[in-house]
Amino acid sequence: MNNFSELSLSPLLSSNLSRNKFVTPTEVQSAAIPPALAGRDVIGTAQTGTGKTLAFVLPILESLIANPVKAGVQALILTPTRELAMQINETFALMALGTGIRSAVVVGGLNEQTQLRAIRNGARIVIATPGRLCDFLDRKLVKLSASKILVLDEADRMLDMGFLPSIKRILGELPTVRQTLFFSATIEASVAKLVNAHVTDPVRIAIGSITKPAENVDLRLYEVDKDRKLGLLLAMLKKEQGTFLVFARTKHGTDRLAKGLQGEGVKTARIHGDRTQNQRVQALKGFQNGDYRVLVATDVAARGIHVDGISHVVNYDLPQAPEDFIHRVGRTGRAGARGIATTFATPSERGDVRLVEKALKLKLERCEVPAEALVARKVVVLPVAHEQRRSGEFWREGQRKSRFRR
């Protein structure tokens, strides 16, 4: 399939694709949409930013248009984070315009009565995080017995977050005869066991490497002392154009870095687990709309941020494990665009850098720290009790847990 016009879609869906300037499908869309439209189960893996969401949105909508059942939840999408659930819902809203098909987002941190009202008012698609949906099932507030399509989106991340019991609970409420679509950036042994137990004669799709960053992302490394990281980041912001998504390891570190950037006049927002849902939504929308040039985040956002046009990803702190590096870097260089991913590492973390290069079979380009970044800058200092363990200890624990380690 080289063009969306080749698909046998309803006129409304074809019109919505054209209206939103979807003309040429990505590789994963080209491979996954035709068998999904034919009712086949699909297991698809591809790097982030390759268009997996549309690859399941279109088949679901086409199926529901062709089978206009009036009542009950006919399609369920499970996803690991609130942000990702809401962004999937935005894609549904664009593609479902004029069809009369409504969706409901079921996630923690938002008003549950609003979510329940959306379901009771006829939502045929539920986009949910496992925890909140299980809560609704336990209280018998929602039924899934009419669901004909299940999507597991980013299942590896859901298992990493400890959602396996909740997923099993939800699967037990679904009809055994259904279509299952699985899409993710990675598929590990634990995920494969779960998925293979719940699919029938699936079409297997693997696009590109799922254990390396996209080739259109330049990988850079600066060896820099901890107290000079802020100066280096400020020098990059001054020299280079575009938006920056900056990853810090801890919630306290995220707050501290955001305050430091704001103190230097940089428009900065922040996202981490202690922020309210409204604060997280406002931060993400402000970043998308250009109100903030920098978004500082913990790894809670690595899978939940789908913003086109992010110029730079900065690993201000090294991630816990190599696979987290892949998900962070995957926020730039999306949809064929060029991106830059820069990692800051202290001299004591040279061994950690070599570990990630070995695990992911890549080489980070060593760059010289510019002179203007060599001045130590202080950020807001929190009490020692709030600090995480030393980076080397943190990284080694991540290595012990890492699925990349042999």
N, C-alpha and C positions, 0 to 999 in steps of 0.2 A: 504493500500500500504506500503510494507516494503522495497522495492527496486525500484530505478528508472527504472530498466530493465523491470518491470511489466507494464510500460506505453506503449501504442501504439504510439510511436513517430517516426518521420522520421529518417532514418539512420544517417543523418548529425547531428541532435540534440542529438541522442543517443551517437554518437561518441564524440561530444563536451562535453557532460556530463562526459563521461569516461575520456577524456583528462584532464579535470579540477578536476578530482577525486571527482565528485559528485556521490556517490553510494547509501547511505541511506538517504532518505528524512527526514527533520525535521517534527515535528507533524503538523505544520500549512501547510507545503507543501503536506504532505500525505492527509490531509483533503481537501485542496482547489484545488489542481491541477486537479484531476479527474473530478469534476463538471465543472470547468472552461474549460477543454478540450472538454466537452460535450456541450459547448455553454451556460451554465447556468450563470445567474448573481450570484455574490458571495459577501457577506459581511463578511469579516474576521477580527477579532481582536486577537492580541497576543502581548506579550511583545516584546520590541526591541531585536534584535539579534537572532530572531527565524527563519529567512530565508524568510520573506514575499516577498522580491524582486523577488527571483527565482520563487515564487508561481504565479506571474503574467507574468514574462518574458517567461517562457516555453509555456503556453497556447497561448500567443500572437504570438510567432514565429511559433508554429505549425499551427495556423489558417492561417497565411500569407503564409506559405509554401504550404498549401493545396489549397489556393486560390490566385494564382500568378497574381494579378492585377498589371499592369505595372505603372499606374499613380495615383497620389493623396495620401493624408495622410490617411492611413487605421486604424491607432491606435494612440490614444492620451493618454499620461500619465501626469497628473498634480501633482506637488509636491511643497512643500513650499519653499525650498531653492535651491540655485545654486549648493551647494556642493552635496546635495542629488541627484539632477538631473544628475550631472556628474558621480556620483557613480553608479546610475542606468544604465547610458549609458555604463559604463565600463562592467557591467554584460551582457548587450545586446551584446556588441562587442565579448565577450568570447563565448556566446551561439550561435551567428549568424554567426560565422566563416564559410565561404564556402557556405553560403546560398544565398549570393547576396543581402540580405535584409539590407538596410541602415537606420540609424536613424539620427535625428537631435536634438541637444540640443538648446532650445529657452529660454534663461534666460537673465536677466539684468547683466550689468557689463562686458559683452563680446561683441566682434565686431558683430554688427547686420548683416552686409553684409556677413560675413562668415556663419552665421546661415541661412540667406535667401538663400544663394547659395546652402547649403546642402539640403534644402527643394526643390529648383528648380531642383537640380540634381537627384531627385528621391527618397528622403527619404520617406519611407513608415510608419515610426514611428516617432512621435514627442514627446520629453520629455521636459516639459515646466514648468516654474513658471507662475502663472496666470497674473502677471502684464505685463511682456514682451509679452506674447501671445495676451493679449487684445490689446496692442499697435499695434501689427501686424494686428489683425483683424480690428481695427478701420481704419487703413490705407489701408485695402484690399490687404495686402501683402501675406496672406495665406488663404486657404480655407479648411474647415473641413467637407464639405458636403459628402465626401466619407468615412468618419471614421465609422468603424464598431465596434470598441472596445474602451471603455473609462476606464481608471484606475484613481481613486482618491486615491493617496497615502498620508497618514498623513493628512487627511482632517481636523481633529480637530485642528491641528497646523495652517493650512491655514486660518481657521475661526478665530483663536486667533490673527493672523497677519492682520486681516481686509480684507481678500480676497473674502468675500462672494459676493459682487457685481460683481467682476471680474469672479468668478466661474459661477454665474448665466448668465452673458453675454456670456461666452464660451459655456455653456450648450445649450443656444439658437441657436448656430451655428451648433450644432451636429444633425444628423438624430435622430428622435425619436425612430426608431427601431435600436437597437444596443445591444451589450453585455456590461454590466457595472461591473467592479471588484473594490471593495472597500477594502482596507487594511489599518489598522492603529493600533497603540498601545492602543488607547482609543477611545470610542465612547460616546459622551455626547448627551444630549437631542437636542441641536441645530444641531449637526451633523446628528443625526438620522433623524430629520425632513427633512434635505436636501437630504440625501441618499435615504430614503424611497420614496421620490417623484420621484426618477429617476431610480428605479430598478423594475424589473418584476419578481415576484415569486422567490426571491433570496434564495440561500443556505446560511444559517447563521452558521458561524464558530466562536467559541470562545475558544481559547487555554489558559488555565491558568488564573491567576488573572491579570487584566489589571490596577489595582489600587494599586499594591504592587510590590516591586522589586523582581527580580528572586531569588529563594531560594539559588542559588549557589553564591550569593554575600554577603560577610560579611559586616555588617553595623557597623561602629565605630563612636564614638563621642569623641572629645577632647574639654574640656572647657578651653579656652586660651585667654589671653588678646590680644587685637588687635596688639600691638607692638611686640608680641612674636609669631605671626602666621608664619612669614617667618622663624624664627629659628626652629619652629616645622616642617615645610615642609622640610627644609634642613636636619634635623635629620632623617626624614622618608626616604628621598632620599639616605642618607648615609647607613641606616640600611637595607632597603628593595630593592629587585631586581625589574626590569621591568620598563615599561613606565608609565608615569603619565599624565592623563588629568585633568587639574586643572581649576575649574570654578570660575571666579570672577564676581561680579555683574555688574560692569560698564566698559565701554571702557577705561576710564582713569585708573581704577584700574587694568585692564588687562595689559596695557602698563607698569604701575609702577611695578607690580609684575614680569613681564618678565624681566625688566631691573635689578631688584633686584637679580633674579636667575642668570642671565647672569654675573652680577658682582661677584657672588660667584663661577663662573666657570662651571655652569650647562648649558648644551646646550638646549636652550629654544626657541620655536617659539610661535607666538600669532595669534589669529584670533578674529576679531570683526567687527562690521558693518562699521567702518571707514577705514578699510584696503581695498586696491584695490583687484579686483578679482584675479589678478596675484599673489599678495602677499598672499592671502588666499590659493590659489592653491599650491604655493610653500611651505607654512607652513605645509599644510596637507600632501603633498607628502613627505616632509622631515621627518615628524613624522612617516608616514607609513614605510619609508625606513630605519628608525633608525638613521637618521642624527641628530635628536633632541630627547632627552629623555623625555622632558616635553613639552606639548602643553597647553598654557594658553588661555582660551576662555570665551566669554560671552555666554549667552543662545542661541545666534544665531546659535551656533554649536551643541546644545544638540540633535537636530534631524538630523543634516547634517553630522555628523561624524560616519562613519561605518568602523571602523578599527578593525580587529581581533587582539586579543592578548593584549589589553590594560589591564595592571595589576591593576592599581589603578585609581579610580576617586576621586578627592578631591574637596569637597565643601568649598573652601577657604572663600567664603562668602555664607551666607544662600540665597537660591533662593527666588523669589518673592512669590511663592505659592507652596503648596504641590505637585501639578502635575508636576511642573518643577523639583522637587526632583526626581520623577520617571524617567523622561526623561534623566536627568543627569546620574543617577546611571545606567541606561540601557546601557551606553557605555562600561561597563565592564561586565565580566561574560557572554560573548556572545558565542553562539554555544556550550553550555555545559561546557565551561571552568569556572574555579573558578576565582572570582574577589573580590576586596576589594574596598569599598566605604567609605571614611572618611569625616566626617563633622567637621569643626572648628566653634565653637560658643563662643562668649564672655559671661561672667557671666550675663550681662544684657539681653542676648538673651535666657535665660532658658525657659521663657514662650513661646517663638517662637518655640523652640525645642519640647516642650510638645504639641504644636498645630499640628506640622507635624506628631508626633507620634500618636496622637489621630485621625487625619484625615485619615492617611494611615494604622492605626491599626498595628503598628509595634513598636519595641523597639530597640533603638540604644545602642550598647554596650559602656558603659562609660569606657574610657581608661585614664590612668594617663600620664600626660605630662612628657616626659623624662627630666632629669636634664639639658642636653645639650641644650634643647630648651628654657630654662628659661631666657636666656640672650636676652634682648631686642635688636632688629636689626632695623635699619632705612632703608627704601627703599627711592627711589626718591620721594620727596614730591611735589605735585602739589598745586597750589593756592587753597584756600578754595572755590573759586567760581566754581571750576571744580568738587568738591565733590558732591556726591549724598546726599539725605536726610539721616538722621540717620537711622541705620538699623531697629530699632523697628518700625519707621513710615513707612519705605519701606515695611517691612513684613506685617504690618497691612493692608496697602493698597492692597497688593497682596491677603491677606485673604479675604478682602471685594469682590475682583473680583473672588476669587477662586470658581470653580464649586464644590469643595469638601465641602464647608461650608454649613451647613444646616440652 
